[in-house]
Amino acid sequence: MTSPNTNLIFTKEEVEKHNRKDDCWIIIDGNVCDVTEFLNDHPGGPDILLEYVGKDATNEFKDIGHSKDALELVQKYKIGNIN
């Protein structure tokens, strides 16, 4: 799941490599999140997240109007920041 060190810095190229169902990273508002274990728990289903793995999904995340709980999940699954 999450790394104990959330101060790690990743490049977009590094995030792009984690684009599979068994290895899903996503960028939300500068945060790099490993959402692999969250796929099946996502209220919209795994396909929504899979569409954006390895990418920056900040605009899509904000456009949906996610709840405070969703914002807390970003922090839960955060493994670092984007460079």
C-alpha positions as CSV (number, residue, x, y, z in Angstrom):
1,M,0.0,0.0,0.0
2,T,1.5,3.4,1.0
3,S,5.1,4.0,1.6
4,P,6.0,5.3,5.1
5,N,8.0,8.0,3.4
6,T,5.5,10.3,1.6
7,N,8.3,12.9,1.0
8,L,9.6,10.9,-2.0
9,I,9.7,12.8,-5.3
10,F,8.7,11.2,-8.6
11,T,8.9,12.3,-12.2
12,K,5.9,12.0,-14.5
13,E,7.9,9.4,-16.5
14,E,8.3,7.3,-13.3
15,V,4.5,7.5,-12.6
16,E,3.7,6.6,-16.2
17,K,5.4,3.2,-15.7
18,H,2.8,2.2,-13.0
19,N,-0.1,1.9,-15.4
20,R,-1.4,-1.7,-14.9
21,K,-4.2,-3.2,-12.8
22,D,-1.7,-4.7,-10.5
23,D,0.4,-1.6,-10.2
24,C,-1.6,1.6,-10.3
25,W,-0.2,5.0,-9.6
26,I,-2.1,8.2,-10.2
27,I,-1.3,11.9,-9.7
28,I,-3.8,14.1,-7.9
29,D,-3.0,17.7,-7.1
30,G,0.8,17.0,-7.1
31,N,0.4,13.9,-4.9
32,V,1.5,10.6,-6.3
33,C,-0.9,7.9,-5.0
34,D,-0.6,4.1,-5.3
35,V,-4.3,3.2,-5.7
36,T,-3.7,-0.5,-6.5
37,E,-5.4,-1.7,-3.4
38,F,-8.2,0.8,-3.7
39,L,-9.3,-0.2,-7.2
40,N,-12.1,-2.5,-6.1
41,D,-13.2,-0.1,-3.3
42,H,-13.6,2.9,-5.6
43,P,-17.3,3.9,-5.5
44,G,-17.3,4.4,-9.3
45,G,-15.7,1.0,-9.9
46,P,-12.2,0.1,-10.9
47,D,-12.6,1.1,-14.6
48,I,-12.8,4.8,-13.7
49,L,-9.4,4.7,-12.0
50,L,-7.9,2.4,-14.6
51,E,-8.6,5.1,-17.2
52,Y,-6.2,7.4,-15.4
53,V,-3.5,5.2,-13.9
54,G,0.0,6.5,-14.8
55,K,-1.4,9.9,-15.4
56,D,-2.3,13.2,-13.8
57,A,-6.1,13.0,-12.9
58,T,-6.2,16.3,-11.0
59,N,-8.8,17.9,-13.3
60,E,-11.0,14.9,-13.4
61,F,-10.8,14.4,-9.7
62,K,-11.8,18.1,-9.1
63,D,-14.5,18.1,-11.8
64,I,-16.4,15.3,-10.0
65,G,-16.5,17.2,-6.8
66,H,-15.1,14.6,-4.5
67,S,-16.0,14.5,-0.8
68,K,-13.8,15.3,2.2
69,D,-13.5,11.5,2.7
70,A,-12.1,11.2,-0.9
71,L,-9.6,14.0,-0.1
72,E,-8.5,12.0,3.0
73,L,-8.1,8.9,0.8
74,V,-5.6,10.8,-1.4
75,Q,-3.5,11.3,1.7
76,K,-3.9,7.7,2.7
77,Y,-2.7,6.3,-0.6
78,K,-0.1,9.0,-1.1
79,I,3.4,7.7,-1.7
80,G,5.1,10.9,-2.7
81,N,4.9,14.0,-4.8
82,I,5.4,14.8,-8.4
83,N,8.6,16.7,-9.5
